[in-house]
Amino acid sequence: MSEALVEINKTDITILLVEQDVITAFDLADKAFVIESGRVTTSGPANDLADDPRIRQVYMGIQCPILRDRNGIFMVHTSGSMH
C-alpha cells in the first residue's frame, strides 16, 4: 500500500494518513502530527519529528539514532544490524 500512496502523492494530491506504524508514517509524510488523548501535541516536518528524541523513545521505542540513506529512507540502527 505504501507504494500506491507514494505514487498518488507524486500527483500533488494531499493524503490524510492515520497510521499507527510511526516509521512507515514518517517515511511517507512530508508533515506529521502527534495526537495524545485526542489533542495535537506536536506537529511539523516528518523528518524533524523523527529526529526528536522524545518521539523516538515514546512512539518508536527507539533510544538509538535514526539514520537515513542517501534517498532519505529511514533505517533504524539497533544491536549492530540495519532494518
N, CA, C and O of each residue as an XYZ file, in Angstrom:
332
protein
N       0.821     -1.188      0.000
C       0.000      0.000      0.000
C       0.868      1.256      0.000
O       0.490      2.251     -0.619
N       2.008      1.243      0.667
C       2.820      2.457      0.733
C       3.291      2.896     -0.647
O       3.406      4.094     -0.907
N       3.567      1.935     -1.541
C       3.978      2.306     -2.896
C       2.865      3.072     -3.599
O       3.127      4.042     -4.310
N       1.638      2.643     -3.404
C       0.497      3.332     -4.025
C       0.357      4.747     -3.469
O       0.066      5.678     -4.220
N       0.560      4.917     -2.174
C       0.467      6.248     -1.580
C       1.569      7.165     -2.095
O       1.333      8.352     -2.321
N       2.756      6.630     -2.279
C       3.858      7.424     -2.830
C       3.502      7.885     -4.241
O       3.719      9.048     -4.581
N       2.971      7.008     -5.048
C       2.599      7.362     -6.420
C       1.486      8.408     -6.440
O       1.538      9.346     -7.237
N       0.489      8.262     -5.584
C      -0.597      9.251     -5.513
C      -0.037     10.600     -5.081
O      -0.410     11.633     -5.637
N       0.850     10.598     -4.098
C       1.414     11.837     -3.590
C       2.236     12.565     -4.643
O       2.329     13.792     -4.603
N       2.832     11.846     -5.581
C       3.604     12.468     -6.660
C       2.725     13.323     -7.563
O       3.231     14.189     -8.276
N       1.424     13.093     -7.542
C       0.497     13.849     -8.384
C       0.011     15.114     -7.692
O      -0.906     15.772     -8.183
N       0.609     15.460     -6.565
C       0.239     16.649     -5.780
C      -1.141     16.538     -5.141
O      -1.755     17.551     -4.807
N      -1.619     15.336     -4.973
C      -2.858     15.117     -4.237
C      -2.492     14.994     -2.768
O      -1.582     14.248     -2.408
N      -3.204     15.728     -1.921
C      -2.970     15.660     -0.484
C      -3.617     14.412      0.077
O      -4.750     14.079     -0.269
N      -2.892     13.723      0.948
C      -3.379     12.498      1.566
C      -3.380     12.686      3.072
O      -2.380     13.125      3.641
N      -4.481     12.363      3.721
C      -4.530     12.329      5.184
C      -4.359     10.873      5.580
O      -5.232     10.041      5.334
N      -3.229     10.579      6.193
C      -2.892      9.213      6.580
C      -2.932      9.109      8.094
O      -2.228      9.843      8.787
N      -3.742      8.213      8.604
C      -3.775      7.917     10.030
C      -3.129      6.553     10.179
O      -3.678      5.544      9.739
N      -1.959      6.528     10.802
C      -1.159      5.303     10.816
C      -0.530      5.101     12.185
O       0.047      6.030     12.751
N      -0.640      3.891     12.717
C      -0.033      3.555     13.997
C       1.449      3.202     13.853
O       2.210      3.331     14.812
N       1.855      2.763     12.681
C       3.257      2.429     12.426
C       3.997      3.733     12.146
O       3.984      4.236     11.022
N       4.638      4.272     13.175
C       5.238      5.598     13.098
C       6.344      5.666     12.045
O       6.447      6.662     11.329
N       7.148      4.655     11.942
C       8.242      4.678     10.963
C       7.680      4.745      9.545
O       8.167      5.519      8.721
N       6.665      3.944      9.260
C       6.026      3.996      7.942
C       5.410      5.364      7.698
O       5.559      5.932      6.615
N       4.721      5.893      8.693
C       4.088      7.202      8.542
C       5.125      8.282      8.249
O       4.922      9.105      7.356
N       6.242      8.288      8.995
C       7.275      9.286      8.765
C       7.940      9.095      7.408
O       8.333     10.078      6.779
N       8.075      7.863      6.945
C       8.636      7.614      5.612
C       7.761      8.217      4.527
O       8.275      8.715      3.525
N       6.449      8.181      4.711
C       5.511      8.623      3.683
C       5.168     10.107      3.770
O       4.820     10.724      2.763
N       5.265     10.681      4.966
C       4.728     12.024      5.192
C       5.745     13.129      4.962
O       6.943     12.964      5.193
N       5.231     14.256      4.499
C       6.010     15.487      4.479
C       5.840     16.197      5.823
O       6.806     16.703      6.394
N       4.611     16.229      6.318
C       4.291     16.860      7.587
C       3.588     15.823      8.457
O       2.830     14.990      7.960
N       3.849     15.884      9.763
C       3.253     14.906     10.674
C       2.670     15.601     11.897
O       3.080     16.699     12.272
N       1.706     14.928     12.501
C       1.060     15.410     13.720
C       1.085     14.282     14.738
O       0.852     13.122     14.396
N       1.368     14.622     15.986
C       1.306     13.653     17.071
C       0.061     13.991     17.877
O      -0.107     15.122     18.333
N      -0.813     12.998     18.049
C      -2.049     13.199     18.793
C      -1.978     12.385     20.071
O      -1.763     11.173     20.034
N      -2.159     13.055     21.201
C      -2.192     12.408     22.504
C      -3.511     12.766     23.173
O      -3.862     13.942     23.278
N      -4.228     11.768     23.616
C      -5.517     11.977     24.292
C      -6.440     12.867     23.475
O      -7.135     13.722     24.025
N      -6.445     12.666     22.157
C      -7.359     13.383     21.284
C      -6.933     14.800     20.916
O      -7.694     15.516     20.265
N      -5.734     15.222     21.317
C      -5.260     16.572     21.011
C      -3.920     16.514     20.282
O      -3.070     15.677     20.584
N      -3.749     17.411     19.322
C      -2.465     17.514     18.638
C      -1.481     18.146     19.626
O      -1.680     19.273     20.079
N      -0.431     17.412     19.951
C       0.566     17.910     20.902
C       1.856     18.344     20.215
O       2.613     19.149     20.759
N       2.102     17.821     19.047
C       3.317     18.146     18.297
C       2.999     18.049     16.817
O       2.259     17.165     16.384
N       3.563     18.962     16.050
C       3.425     18.866     14.593
C       4.637     19.511     13.954
O       5.336     20.318     14.567
N       4.865     19.137     12.720
C       5.977     19.703     11.986
C       6.412     18.779     10.876
O       5.763     17.767     10.609
N       7.518     19.124     10.221
C       8.033     18.241      9.177
C       8.308     16.846      9.746
O       8.856     16.714     10.840
N       7.930     15.824      9.007
C       8.091     14.441      9.484
C       9.545     14.141      9.842
O       9.804     13.455     10.831
N      10.492     14.641      9.059
C      11.909     14.404      9.357
C      12.304     14.996     10.701
O      13.077     14.392     11.445
N      11.773     16.185     11.018
C      12.087     16.810     12.302
C      11.517     15.999     13.462
O      12.189     15.795     14.473
N      10.287     15.542     13.312
C       9.681     14.741     14.383
C      10.411     13.417     14.544
O      10.587     12.938     15.664
N      10.834     12.825     13.443
C      11.562     11.549     13.517
C      12.899     11.705     14.217
O      13.414     10.742     14.785
N      13.468     12.899     14.187
C      14.745     13.153     14.848
C      14.587     13.555     16.315
O      15.575     13.636     17.046
N      13.360     13.805     16.746
C      13.111     14.241     18.120
C      13.311     13.062     19.083
O      12.646     12.037     18.936
N      14.212     13.188     20.063
C      14.487     12.069     20.978
C      13.245     11.570     21.725
O      13.097     10.367     21.941
N      12.359     12.478     22.116
C      11.141     12.064     22.831
C      10.222     11.240     21.921
O       9.688     10.213     22.339
N      10.044     11.690     20.692
C       9.199     10.954     19.740
C       9.794      9.577     19.485
O       9.078      8.576     19.479
N      11.111      9.530     19.274
C      11.759      8.234     19.022
C      11.557      7.277     20.184
O      11.263      6.099     19.977
N      11.711      7.777     21.406
C      11.603      6.885     22.562
C      10.155      6.493     22.845
O       9.858      5.310     23.012
N       9.251      7.470     22.900
C       7.874      7.199     23.307
C       7.081      6.469     22.225
O       6.370      5.510     22.523
N       7.195      6.910     20.983
C       6.335      6.372     19.931
C       6.998      5.306     19.079
O       6.314      4.488     18.463
N       8.317      5.308     19.037
C       9.005      4.343     18.189
C       9.747      3.299     19.021
O      10.226      2.301     18.484
N       9.842      3.529     20.330
C      10.537      2.590     21.194
C      12.023      2.503     20.895
O      12.653      1.471     21.128
N      12.578      3.586     20.382
C      13.975      3.587     19.949
C      14.748      4.609     20.768
O      14.346      5.766     20.888
N      15.848      4.167     21.322
C      16.700      5.091     22.053
C      18.007      5.338     21.317
O      18.891      6.028     21.826
N      18.130      4.778     20.128
C      19.330      4.971     19.331
C      18.994      5.896     18.171
O      17.819      6.136     17.895
N      19.995      6.413     17.495
C      19.722      7.342     16.400
C      19.038      6.669     15.217
O      19.209      5.477     14.963
N      18.275      7.459     14.519
C      17.675      7.003     13.266
C      18.547      7.534     12.142
O      18.861      8.723     12.095
N      18.926      6.668     11.263
C      19.778      7.028     10.137
C      18.946      7.045      8.865
O      17.950      6.329      8.756
N      19.349      7.853      7.920
C      18.684      7.880      6.621
C      19.708      7.554      5.549
O      20.862      7.977      5.621
N      19.269      6.800      4.559
C      20.175      6.557      3.440
C      20.185      7.785      2.532
O      19.511      8.771      2.829
N      20.928      7.743      1.446
C      21.060      8.925      0.594
C      19.749      9.348     -0.057
O      19.644     10.471     -0.550
N      18.746      8.472     -0.067
C      17.434      8.807     -0.619
C      16.469      9.300      0.446
O      15.309      9.586      0.150
N      16.942      9.402      1.692
C      16.085      9.873      2.771
C      15.254      8.776      3.413
O      14.392      9.064      4.243
N      15.497      7.522      3.043
C      14.728      6.407      3.593
C      15.242      6.099      5.000
O      16.449      6.014      5.228
N      14.311      5.936      5.931
C      14.685      5.653      7.307
C      15.268      4.265      7.452
O      14.773      3.300      6.870
N      16.328      4.181      8.236
C      16.899      2.900      8.622
C      17.074      2.968     10.124
O      17.724      3.885     10.627
N      16.512      2.026     10.845
C      16.636      2.012     12.290
C      17.839      1.172     12.646
O      17.905     -0.005     12.289
N      18.789      1.757     13.341
C      20.016      1.064     13.696
C      19.911      0.550     15.129
O      19.857      1.335     16.076
N      19.881     -0.750     15.276
C      19.790     -1.363     16.599
C      20.691     -2.576     16.640
O      20.797     -3.298     15.649
N      21.334     -2.813     17.751
C      22.110     -4.023     18.012
C      23.039     -4.425     16.876
O      23.193     -5.614     16.596
N      23.643     -3.478     16.236
C      24.621     -3.800     15.208
C      24.036     -4.257     13.890
O      24.788     -4.702     13.023
N      22.721     -4.170     13.695
C      22.132     -4.571     12.408
C      21.288     -3.428     11.871
O      20.812     -2.583     12.629
N      21.111     -3.411     10.575
C      20.250     -2.401      9.945
C      18.944     -3.044      9.537
O      18.932     -4.161      9.019
N      17.831     -2.342      9.770
C      16.484     -2.822      9.381
C      15.923     -1.904      8.345
O      14.805     -2.114      7.874
